[in-house]
Amino acid sequence: MFGLGMVTGAGLMFIYKCKCDADRVSENVREGTHAYLVREHLERGMGIDAHYARKNFGIKNLSSTIDKLRKAGVEVKSVKDDKGRYYTL
């Protein structure tokens, strides 16, 4: 009986966690947010750096926006070259 309770409890916790993750994903990448704008830009095959993000999208902290995208499941790559650091898919 105790084992069944543990399995049921774990199953309910998993369902709750998945629901929260789905809510977080839809909230972080909702249309009109900075994360949405950056994701759309990256999906067009273009990279983005902090200067471009600030100038074109008004994003003061690009790394925070990239972190939100990563938590939402978007695989964003960080690239460092001679010109500096930028992000791409």
SULGIMO-V311935 format. One record per helix or strand. SS is the DSSP state (H for helix, E for strand). FROM is the first residue (numbers start at 1). TO is the last residue. If there is no record, write none. Layout:
ss = (SS	SS)
from = (FROM	FROM)
to = (TO	TO)
This chain:
ss = (H	H	E	H	H	E	E)
from = (2	34	48	50	62	77	84)
to = (28	43	48	57	71	81	88)
